[in-house]
Amino acid sequence: MKNYQNLEKTKWPRCIVLQLSLSMSAVWGTGIFQLRIGVRRPMLTIWTQTYNDEKYIGQCIESVLKQSYPDFEYIIVDDGSTDDTWAVIEDYARKDPRIRAFHHTSRAGGIRYNLMLDTIHGEYFAVLDSDDWLERDFLAHLVGFCKTDNLDMCVCGTQSFDEATGERNILRNSDAKLSFTFAETPYYFRLIHSFLRPVWGKLIRTEVLRKADLSVFQRFMEQKYKGFDTAFTIGLFESSQRIGVLNQCLHNYRVRENSSFSAFSETRYDAYEELHEQSIKLLSRFGPISSENQEFMSMVFFNAVKDALDICIRSPLPEPEKLTYVASILGKPKVLELRKEDTGEGLELLVPYVAWFILRANTIEVHRKEFSNLLKFIQPKLLNPISDSEWDALLDAY
């Protein structure tokens, strides 16, 4: 198996970038060291981490190499691919010296954070998923905005592409170009929140990465939670002094069937609850949270619960396990706590899952605890919605 390793020296003066790479592949020649010395630090670093994306990685790389803004380095990390992804990366790396490629024989999953810290040389960095691609002026427009407004983080709009249907839609964007200070976060939170969910579609000052408190992200990585990229991005946002929003869709997101993110996970709800708490703690830094932001965060959370339930119902789990999971989620303390404050929108969003449970429960044995969870969700002020004796009487009657 090919095993190309890129060995970095990171503690050189800022004016000198030294790259020492050892290639053990047949293509590059066995045991050949390559020494590349540049006279300056690149303005930008683009980071792509990939696993088994031979079908898409070429389009991703091409979109970076064809950027109208040329002053960048491109780090591509093969996270243990078992297909021909690495061969595609090698081919591009031979042709363009801006590419620095890393090959791992085993998969880590998530973001290889320590490698990112050790290898990024640019003043700003961007993350690009290996099945996504950039518009030609992505770097030019974002770095220009960062420089003119002295931004630590700059986000732009994203257009989605549904691989199954070919349909394109605006996934997120802003009506206007704007910048604000971190102290103004409560005022702009409902706008900026959706941009903080992914790590892609933005430029971030590298100094922010080095000083940020990423303890929530690190806990997500240890627990192998979904949503680690949101935990990562919110941590970076909290260390940014000035933030900009560019009202142009310059990033393209590919919607794929059977992606790893859409796979059922027992811990998905736990991750969503922790992300909710992370955002609440962020807002609490500015004093009492406004009713508008409280209601907004409740609906974000209820939509996350909906997402977890949707994935469960669509999964190949046996029907009894689906019923147990749905009832357990709707009976979670945090769900019931927010339902008590809910004006009805949360109930309206999730009541179809109560109906689904009831319809399915007609043919499968259901326990009192599961049914009680549903009743508590519908009316969370009920302390003990149905007793053992009442449950037994219902079973006898039906």
ZAMARGU-4260 file (C-alpha; in steps of 0.2 Angstrom, whole numbers, plus 5000, padded with zeros to 4 digits):
<rodrens>
0) 5000/5000/5000 | 5006/5017/4996 | 5011/5027/5011 | 5016/5045/5007 | 5019/5056/5023
5) 5022/5074/5023 | 5033/5079/5037 | 5031/5097/5043 | 5042/5109/5053 | 5031/5122/5061
10) 5042/5132/5072 | 5052/5142/5059 | 5051/5161/5057 | 5035/5168/5049 | 5045/5173/5034
15) 5051/5156/5030 | 5040/5141/5026 | 5050/5124/5025 | 5041/5109/5019 | 5050/5092/5020
20) 5041/5077/5013 | 5046/5059/5011 | 5038/5049/4998 | 5038/5030/4999 | 5026/5028/4984
25) 5032/5019/4968 | 5026/5035/4958 | 5037/5047/4968 | 5052/5036/4969 | 5056/5026/4985
30) 5066/5035/4999 | 5067/5052/4990 | 5066/5067/5001 | 5059/5083/4994 | 5064/5100/5001
35) 5053/5115/4997 | 5058/5132/5004 | 5047/5147/5001 | 5051/5165/5006 | 5034/5170/5013
40) 5019/5163/5022 | 5004/5160/5011 | 4989/5171/5015 | 4977/5156/5016 | 4976/5138/5020
45) 4962/5127/5013 | 4960/5110/5022 | 4951/5095/5015 | 4950/5079/5025 | 4943/5064/5015
50) 4938/5046/5016 | 4933/5035/5001 | 4928/5050/4990 | 4937/5045/4974 | 4921/5049/4964
55) 4920/5067/4971 | 4938/5072/4977 | 4943/5078/4959 | 4930/5091/4957 | 4933/5097/4975
60) 4952/5099/4971 | 4949/5107/4954 | 4938/5120/4962 | 4952/5125/4974 | 4966/5125/4961
65) 4956/5136/4950 | 4952/5150/4962 | 4955/5167/4956 | 4964/5171/4972 | 4981/5161/4970
70) 4990/5165/4987 | 4986/5149/4996 | 4992/5132/5002 | 4980/5117/5000 | 4981/5103/5013
75) 4973/5087/5009 | 4972/5073/5022 | 4967/5055/5016 | 4959/5048/5032 | 4962/5030/5029
80) 4953/5028/5012 | 4951/5010/5005 | 4947/5015/4987 | 4957/5025/4975 | 4955/5042/4983
85) 4974/5043/4988 | 4979/5039/4970 | 4968/5054/4964 | 4976/5065/4977 | 4994/5060/4973
90) 4991/5064/4954 | 4986/5082/4959 | 5000/5084/4971 | 5013/5080/4958 | 5006/5094/4947
95) 5003/5108/4959 | 5016/5113/4973 | 5003/5122/4983 | 4996/5105/4988 | 5003/5096/5003
100) 4996/5079/5005 | 4995/5067/5020 | 4990/5049/5020 | 4984/5039/5035 | 4982/5020/5034
105) 4968/5020/5047 | 4953/5031/5049 | 4951/5043/5063 | 4934/5051/5059 | 4930/5069/5063
110) 4943/5083/5062 | 4962/5078/5064 | 4964/5093/5075 | 4982/5091/5080 | 4987/5089/5062
115) 4978/5104/5058 | 4986/5114/5071 | 5004/5108/5066 | 5002/5111/5047 | 4992/5126/5044
120) 5003/5141/5039 | 4991/5153/5032 | 4985/5169/5041 | 4967/5163/5038 | 4960/5145/5034
125) 4945/5137/5026 | 4938/5119/5027 | 4931/5111/5012 | 4922/5094/5012 | 4929/5082/4999
130) 4912/5080/4991 | 4909/5099/4990 | 4916/5113/4979 | 4919/5131/4979 | 4914/5145/4967
135) 4929/5153/4958 | 4929/5169/4968 | 4926/5161/4985 | 4943/5165/4992 | 4945/5182/4983
140) 4928/5189/4990 | 4930/5182/5008 | 4949/5187/5010 | 4944/5204/5003 | 4930/5206/5016
145) 4941/5200/5030 | 4955/5213/5026 | 4944/5228/5023 | 4934/5225/5039 | 4948/5217/5050
150) 4937/5201/5052 | 4942/5185/5063 | 4928/5175/5054 | 4919/5178/5038 | 4905/5167/5032
155) 4896/5166/5015 | 4880/5158/5008 | 4879/5140/5002 | 4870/5132/4988 | 4864/5114/4989
160) 4865/5101/4975 | 4854/5086/4977 | 4863/5072/4969 | 4848/5061/4966 | 4837/5074/4958
165) 4850/5087/4951 | 4840/5101/4960 | 4849/5116/4967 | 4843/5127/4981 | 4850/5140/4992
170) 4854/5131/5008 | 4858/5147/5018 | 4862/5165/5014 | 4860/5183/5021 | 4849/5197/5013
175) 4863/5209/5016 | 4882/5210/5018 | 4886/5215/5036 | 4900/5214/5050 | 4898/5215/5069
180) 4908/5213/5085 | 4907/5198/5096 | 4899/5209/5109 | 4884/5212/5097 | 4881/5193/5096
185) 4864/5193/5105 | 4857/5205/5092 | 4863/5195/5077 | 4862/5178/5084 | 4847/5172/5074
190) 4856/5177/5058 | 4873/5170/5062 | 4867/5154/5070 | 4864/5144/5055 | 4881/5148/5048
195) 4889/5141/5063 | 4882/5124/5061 | 4895/5118/5048 | 4914/5122/5048 | 4914/5125/5029
200) 4908/5140/5019 | 4919/5152/5029 | 4937/5160/5032 | 4944/5160/5050 | 4959/5168/5056
205) 4972/5155/5061 | 4976/5164/5077 | 4958/5161/5083 | 4961/5142/5080 | 4976/5142/5091
210) 4968/5151/5106 | 4950/5145/5106 | 4943/5135/5119 | 4938/5119/5110 | 4934/5108/5125
215) 4916/5104/5119 | 4923/5099/5102 | 4936/5088/5110 | 4922/5080/5121 | 4912/5077/5105
220) 4927/5068/5097 | 4930/5057/5112 | 4912/5052/5113 | 4911/5050/5094 | 4896/5062/5093
225) 4888/5068/5077 | 4888/5087/5076 | 4907/5089/5081 | 4909/5102/5067 | 4896/5113/5075
230) 4904/5111/5092 | 4921/5116/5083 | 4914/5131/5074 | 4905/5138/5089 | 4921/5137/5099
235) 4930/5147/5086 | 4916/5160/5085 | 4918/5163/5104 | 4936/5167/5101 | 4932/5179/5087
240) 4931/5198/5090 | 4924/5203/5073 | 4913/5193/5062 | 4907/5196/5044 | 4892/5189/5034
245) 4894/5190/5015 | 4878/5189/5005 | 4884/5178/4991 | 4882/5159/4988 | 4901/5154/4985
250) 4901/5137/4992 | 4892/5122/4985 | 4885/5108/4997 | 4882/5091/4989 | 4867/5081/4996
255) 4870/5063/4995 | 4859/5048/4999 | 4865/5036/5013 | 4878/5048/5019 | 4886/5044/5036
260) 4878/5059/5044 | 4861/5052/5040 | 4864/5035/5048 | 4855/5031/5064 | 4865/5034/5080
265) 4860/5031/5098 | 4870/5046/5104 | 4863/5058/5091 | 4850/5066/5103 | 4864/5068/5117
270) 4874/5077/5104 | 4860/5089/5100 | 4856/5092/5118 | 4874/5097/5121 | 4875/5108/5106
275) 4859/5117/5113 | 4868/5119/5130 | 4883/5126/5121 | 4873/5139/5112 | 4864/5144/5128
280) 4880/5146/5138 | 4886/5157/5123 | 4871/5168/5124 | 4872/5169/5143 | 4889/5177/5142
285) 4880/5193/5138 | 4867/5193/5152 | 4849/5187/5153 | 4844/5179/5136 | 4830/5189/5127
290) 4813/5180/5125 | 4816/5181/5106 | 4833/5171/5107 | 4825/5159/5120 | 4811/5155/5108
295) 4823/5154/5093 | 4834/5142/5102 | 4819/5131/5108 | 4814/5129/5090 | 4831/5125/5084
300) 4831/5111/5098 | 4814/5105/5093 | 4820/5104/5075 | 4835/5094/5080 | 4824/5082/5089
305) 4813/5081/5074 | 4829/5077/5064 | 4834/5063/5076 | 4816/5055/5075 | 4816/5056/5056
310) 4833/5047/5055 | 4827/5034/5068 | 4810/5030/5058 | 4819/5029/5041 | 4832/5017/5048
315) 4832/4998/5047 | 4830/4996/5065 | 4816/4984/5071 | 4799/4992/5074 | 4799/4989/5093
320) 4816/4998/5094 | 4810/5012/5084 | 4794/5014/5096 | 4805/5013/5111 | 4817/5026/5104
325) 4804/5039/5099 | 4795/5038/5116 | 4811/5039/5125 | 4816/5055/5116 | 4799/5063/5118
330) 4800/5060/5136 | 4818/5067/5139 | 4819/5080/5153 | 4826/5094/5142 | 4812/5091/5129
335) 4798/5092/5143 | 4807/5107/5150 | 4806/5116/5134 | 4788/5110/5130 | 4782/5119/5146
340) 4788/5135/5139 | 4782/5131/5121 | 4769/5142/5114 | 4763/5127/5103 | 4775/5128/5089
345) 4786/5114/5096 | 4771/5103/5099 | 4765/5106/5081 | 4782/5101/5074 | 4783/5085/5084
350) 4765/5079/5086 | 4766/5069/5070 | 4778/5058/5078 | 4766/5055/5093 | 4753/5050/5079
355) 4765/5039/5071 | 4769/5030/5088 | 4750/5028/5091 | 4747/5021/5074 | 4761/5009/5075
360) 4758/5004/5093 | 4741/4996/5088 | 4751/4981/5081 | 4765/4980/5093 | 4766/4978/5112
365) 4769/4995/5121 | 4774/4998/5139 | 4766/5010/5151 | 4782/5020/5152 | 4783/5023/5134
370) 4764/5029/5133 | 4767/5040/5148 | 4781/5049/5139 | 4770/5053/5125 | 4756/5060/5136
375) 4769/5070/5146 | 4775/5078/5129 | 4758/5083/5124 | 4754/5090/5142 | 4771/5091/5151
380) 4763/5098/5167 | 4756/5080/5170 | 4766/5073/5184 | 4760/5055/5183 | 4749/5054/5167
385) 4744/5036/5169 | 4745/5024/5184 | 4749/5005/5184 | 4731/5001/5188 | 4724/5013/5175
390) 4736/5005/5162 | 4731/4987/5167 | 4712/4993/5165 | 4716/5000/5147 | 4724/4983/5142
395) 4709/4973/5149 | 4697/4984/5140 | 4706/4984/5123
</rodrens>
